């Protein structure tokens, strides 16, 4: 159970099922059991409504339009600037942006939907330390302002120490260990 502004960080070896778990929570892959958002079960609402409220940010996001701005309909200019972009980024061609820029811009796209919960799959994997710290700050502020819990996958021990109020480790055999 994630509560309020909690940031729980999940780690474990590659292939242990971390991303699959996030995708199941987001209702993107078939799964058994149920997931709750407060007092509402995932099964009690339409999938598109659940996905608006529970935002999954994959390691590599999809980009289907030609320009960045076409993807950021509800984007917050302040959020863009906090992540190191100026307004002109909206006119950039998606084909010219780096993987690290895509990760930061995908976060802006996700936050623009005003979700109640963030599921982040290694959102800083392609970033240098300075940009990583920017992303951490933006997510922390969003979580606090919106009372939105975060489940964040990371392999970076320093990042885990900075962010985690709880650490969830998935072992290669599927066993789950939770440390507060």
C-alpha positions in Angstrom: 0.0 0.0 0.0 1.4 3.4 -1.0 0.2 6.3 1.0 0.0 10.1 0.3 3.3 11.5 -0.7 5.3 8.3 -0.2 8.0 7.5 -2.7 8.7 3.8 -2.7 11.7 2.7 -4.7 11.7 -0.8 -6.2 14.9 -2.6 -7.1 16.2 -6.0 -7.9 18.1 -7.9 -10.6 17.3 -7.5 -14.2 14.5 -9.9 -15.2 13.0 -10.2 -11.7 9.7 -8.7 -12.8 9.9 -5.1 -11.7 8.7 -3.6 -15.0 6.0 -6.3 -15.3 4.7 -5.5 -11.9 4.4 -1.8 -12.8 2.7 -2.7 -16.1 0.2 -4.9 -14.3 -0.6 -2.2 -11.7 -1.1 0.3 -14.7 -3.5 -2.3 -16.3 -1.4 -2.6 -19.4 -0.8 -6.4 -19.1 -3.2 -9.1 -18.0 -2.9 -9.9 -14.3 -4.7 -11.5 -11.5 -5.6 -10.0 -8.2 -6.7 -6.4 -7.7 -5.2 -3.0 -7.2 -6.8 -0.2 -5.3 -6.7 3.6 -5.6 -7.9 4.7 -2.2 -11.3 3.0 -1.8 -11.7 2.3 -5.6 -10.7 -1.0 -7.1 -9.1 -1.0 -10.6 -11.8 -3.4 -11.7 -14.5 -0.9 -10.7 -13.6 1.6 -13.4 -13.0 1.6 -17.1 -9.4 1.0 -18.1 -8.9 4.5 -19.7 -10.1 6.1 -16.5 -7.7 4.0 -14.4 -4.8 4.9 -16.8 -5.6 8.6 -16.4 -5.3 8.4 -12.7 -2.4 5.9 -12.5 0.4 7.1 -14.9 3.0 4.6 -16.0 6.2 6.0 -17.4 8.2 3.3 -19.2 12.0 3.3 -19.5 11.6 4.1 -23.2 8.5 6.2 -24.0 6.6 6.1 -27.3 6.6 9.1 -29.6 4.1 9.1 -32.5 3.8 12.7 -33.7 6.5 14.7 -35.5 7.1 17.4 -33.0 7.5 17.5 -29.2 4.7 20.0 -28.7 2.1 17.7 -30.3 2.7 15.3 -27.4 2.5 17.9 -24.7 -1.0 19.2 -25.0 -1.4 19.9 -21.3 2.3 20.7 -20.6 3.3 23.0 -17.9 5.9 25.5 -19.1 7.3 25.8 -15.5 7.8 22.0 -15.4 9.6 22.1 -18.8 11.9 24.8 -17.5 12.6 23.0 -14.2 13.7 20.0 -16.3 16.1 22.2 -18.4 14.0 23.1 -21.4 12.8 26.4 -22.9 9.5 26.9 -24.7 11.1 26.4 -28.1 11.3 22.6 -27.2 7.7 22.4 -28.3 8.7 22.9 -31.9 11.6 20.4 -31.8 11.4 17.4 -34.1 11.1 14.2 -32.1 13.7 12.6 -34.4 16.3 15.0 -33.1 15.9 14.6 -29.3 18.2 12.3 -27.3 17.1 9.4 -25.1 17.7 11.5 -22.0 15.6 14.4 -23.4 12.9 11.9 -24.3 12.9 10.6 -20.7 12.5 14.2 -19.3 9.9 15.2 -21.8 7.9 12.0 -21.2 7.8 12.9 -17.5 6.4 16.3 -18.5 3.8 14.5 -20.6 2.9 12.2 -17.8 2.6 15.0 -15.2 0.5 17.0 -17.6 -2.3 14.4 -17.2 -2.4 15.2 -13.4 -2.3 11.6 -12.3 -3.1 10.4 -8.7 -0.2 7.9 -8.7 3.1 7.8 -10.6 4.7 4.5 -11.7 8.2 5.3 -12.9 10.4 2.7 -14.6 13.9 4.0 -14.3 13.1 7.5 -15.4 16.7 8.7 -14.9 18.5 5.8 -16.5 19.8 7.9 -19.4 20.6 11.1 -17.5 23.7 12.6 -16.0 23.7 13.5 -12.3 22.6 17.1 -12.7 19.5 16.1 -14.8 18.8 13.2 -12.5 18.6 15.6 -9.5 16.2 17.8 -11.5 13.9 14.9 -12.2 14.0 13.8 -8.6 13.1 17.3 -7.5 10.2 17.7 -10.0 8.7 14.3 -9.0 9.1 15.0 -5.3 7.4 18.4 -5.6 4.6 16.9 -7.7 4.1 14.1 -5.2 3.8 16.6 -2.3 1.6 19.1 -4.1 -0.8 16.5 -5.3 -0.7 14.0 -2.5 0.4 11.5 -5.1 2.4 8.4 -4.1 5.2 7.2 -6.4 6.5 3.8 -7.2 10.0 4.3 -8.7 12.3 1.6 -10.2 16.0 2.4 -9.7 19.3 0.5 -9.5 21.2 3.6 -8.3 22.0 3.2 -4.6 22.6 6.9 -4.1 19.2 7.7 -5.7 17.5 5.1 -3.5 19.0 6.7 -0.4 17.9 10.2 -1.5 14.4 9.3 -2.4 13.0 6.2 -0.8 10.8 6.2 2.2 10.4 2.5 1.6 12.6 0.1 -0.5 10.9 -2.9 -2.2 13.4 -5.5 -3.5 12.3 -8.2 -5.8 14.6 -11.1 -5.8 15.4 -13.2 -8.9 13.2 -16.0 -7.5 10.2 -13.6 -7.3 10.4 -13.1 -3.5 9.6 -9.6 -2.4 11.3 -7.9 0.6 10.1 -4.5 1.9 12.3 -2.3 4.1 11.1 1.0 5.6 
